[in-house]
Amino acid sequence: MPASPEPDRPNLPLPHWLHTLDTCPSTNSWAHARAAKLHHGDAVFTKRQTSGRGQHGRTWHAPTGVLTVSFVLDNLNPNLLPGISLAAGLAVIYAIEDLVPDCRDMLRLKWPNDVWIDRQKLAGILCEAANGNALGKTRAVVGIGLNRCVDFAAAGLDAHAIGNAVSLHSIASKVPDELCLLASLRHYLLELADMFSTTDKPASKSGLALLLPELRRRDALIGYPVAIELSDKTICGEAAGIDGCGRLLIRLEGDRIQAFTSGRVRLI
């Protein structure tokens, strides 16, 4: 893919699908609020997100240098939506590895929505179902925060605040410009949307089914002792992979396997 200008470079046309904002509390919220005006494949990008949202109501810290964007995906099968966050994680991995050879085959998924390298968080994903566009199609807004060129110390964020994060510029010899990354992310997310669409496809060729081998290969947790924090308790065991519905499998005492659809997971 040829190098492209950054979104804020003057006098150069931007792609029709890209909506750029100088600042924004949350690109996901912005996309939800303007649902009727956005279309399949549109992206909302800002260099300064002030009130980003993460999973389970947590704050997503987005200091200068975080690539913050939300993509609109339409015509999705509502029955397949529970697996879309994991699929979006793979799309982020492929987009980065295409452009950053230094990272090739090194990126992993931490269930359900983080991209890791060497157990450090490089990107986070927040997928949210929406009411749909003017045509009533099922929609998802896929928010991505990618640590592209971030100086966490200068931003005043300690290790606890950033969750052991890492910036792409610290591990890559050359960092792609923002528009190039956005185009690559969009390319893979549109491929993903086709797999999750409402078209009549056999179960073996839709949703997570085609992605399971790669999801399992990229699983950052498998084989490690983990704790999953639920609303009322914490359960410890050994991560045993991801099932066909995108659920995290944990091996408990007595070699019993339990599947989880949500929860905050940490290595122990």
N, C-alpha and C positions, 0 to 999 in steps of 0.2 A: 504494500500500500504506500503511495507516495506521501511525502511530508506535506502537511496542510498548515495553513496559518492558524494561530490561536484565535478564539472567538472574538477577542476584543481588539484585534488589529484593524486599523481604520482602512476605508476605501476598498475593502475586499468583500465580495458577496458571501453571505452565510447561507448554508443549505436551508431549504424551505421548511424543513422539519424541526429546526432548532430555534427555541425561544430563549433568549439570553436576558438575564436580570442582573443589574448592578449589585443588588443585595436582596435577600429574601429570608423571611423567618424559616420557611420549610418548603422545598421544592415539591414535595409530595402534597402538602396542603394547598399550595398554589395550583397544582394540577387538578386536584379535586374541586376546588372552588370555580375553576373555569372549564369544567368537563365538557360543556356544550360546544366550546370553541376549539377543542383539541381533537386530534385525529390519531388513528392508528400509526404508531411509529414516531409520533412527536416526542421531542425531548425538551425538558425545562432545565436550564443550566444557570448556576450562579457562582461567582467567585467568593461570595460572602453569605453563608447561611448562618443566621443568628440564633435560631431555635430549632435545630434539627431534632428529629425523633428517632429513637432506636427501638429495638424489641422490648416488650414488657414495660413500656412507658418510660424507658431510660432516656437520658439526654445523649444525643450524638454530637460530640465535640467536633467542630469544623473550623479549625484555625486556618489562617492563610496557607495555601498550598494544597488543601484538600479539594479534589475534583468532586463536586457535588452536583448530581443530576438525577432527574426522574424521567422515566420513559413510560409512555402510554401504550398499552397493548390491548387490542380489541378482539371481539369475536371469539372469546375463549370459552371452553367447556367448563361450566361451574363445578362439575364433578371432579375435575382435574386440578382445580386451583390449590388444594392443600400441598401439592408438590412443587409449585412454581418457584418458591424461594430457593430450594436446592438447585433447580434447573438454572435459575438466574445466576447462582453462584458459579456454575460451570461456564456460563456465558462470560462472566467477568474474567475467569481464569483464562479462557481461550483468547479473549480480546487482549489481555495483557501479554500473554506468551507469544502471540503473533507479532507484537511490536517490540518486545523486550526479550531478545534471545537469552540474556543472562538468567532469566527466570524460568526458562523452558523446562517443563516437567518437575518443577520444584514447588508449585503452588498446590495447596490442599484446601479442602472444605472442612470447616468446623461446623457441625450441625447446630442450628439449621441455616445460618445465614451469614457466616463470616468466611473470608478468604484469608488463609494463613500462609506464611512462609517461615520455616524454622520455628514454628509455634508462636510466631508474632503476627499480629493482626495487620493486614495490608488493606483490607476493604471490608465494609459492612453493607448489608442489603436489607431493605425494608419493603416487602411486597404487601400491598393493600388492595383488596377488592373494592371496586367502585360501583356506583349505581348504573354505570353505562353511559354511552353517548346519546345523542339525540335519536338514534335509530333503535335504542334499547338493547344494544349488544352488551354482553358481559365484558367487563373491563377490569384490568389490573393496572395499578400504578407501581412501577418498580423503581424504588429509590436506591441510589448507589452513592456511597461515600468512599472514595479511593484516595489514600494518602499518597499523593503524587510527589510533591516537593514541600514537605512540612518540617519546620524546625520546632519540635515539641517544647524544648526547653525555653526558647524565645517566646513561645505562646503562653508560658506559665503553667503548662500541664504536667503534672507528675505522673509516675507510673500507674498509680491507682486510677487517675482520671482517664487516661488513654487506654487502659486495659492492655498493657504490654504491646503497644502498636509500633509499627515500623513504617518508614516512608520509602517509596519506590526509588527516590534519588539516591538513597544511601546504600542500595543493593544493586543498582544498575549502572552500567558505564555510560548509558545515554537514555534520557527520559523522553518519550514521545510528547509532542505538544498536545494541548488539550483537545483541539478539534479532531486530531487523528485518533485519539483515544475514544472520543465520543462516537465517531463514525464506526470504529471497530466494535464498541459495545452495542451500538444499534444493530449492526449486521448480525451479531450472534443472538441478540434478543428477538429479532424478527424471525430467525430460524426457530428459536424456542417457541414463539407464539404459534407458529404453524403446527408444531407438535402438540400444542395444547388447545388447538382450535376446536370449533364445534362441528367441523366437517365429519362426515361419517367414515371413521377409520376403525379398524380392529383394535382391540385393547393392546395387542402386542406391538402396535406401531403408533401409539399415542401416549401423551403424558410422560411419566418417568420411565415407562417400560424400556424404551430404547436407550435411556441414559444410565440405567442401573449399573452395568459393568464399569462405566467410567466413574460414576458416583462412588462406587465401592473402592475403586483404585485410588481415588483422590481423598478418601475418608481420613481426616487427620486424627480421629479419635480411636479407631478400631484397635482393639487389643490393649488399650490403656485403662487404668482405673479412673473412674469418673464419679462425680456427684451431680445429680440432676435435682435442681431446686424447684419444687412445685409450690403451689399457693399455700399448702398446709403442712408440707414436710419435705425432707431431703432424702433422696434414695441414692445409695452408693452401690457400685458394682463395676463390671468390666464392659466397656463398649464393645458390642458384638456386631456392629454394622448397621446398614440401613435397609429397610424392607421395601417392597414394591409400592407401598403407599407413601414412602418418604418418612416413615417413622423411625426414630432412633431405637435400636435394640440394645438392651442392657442385660448382661448375664448376672443373675443374683445368686445368692447362696443356694446350694443344691443343684446348681447348673440350670436353674430355671431362667427362661428368657422372657423379658417383659418389654412391650413396645410402648413408646411414648410419642405423642403427637405434639407436645409443647413442653416447655420448661427451660430453665437456664442451666447450662451445662458447664462444668469446669473440670479440668484435670486435677487429680489428687495424688 
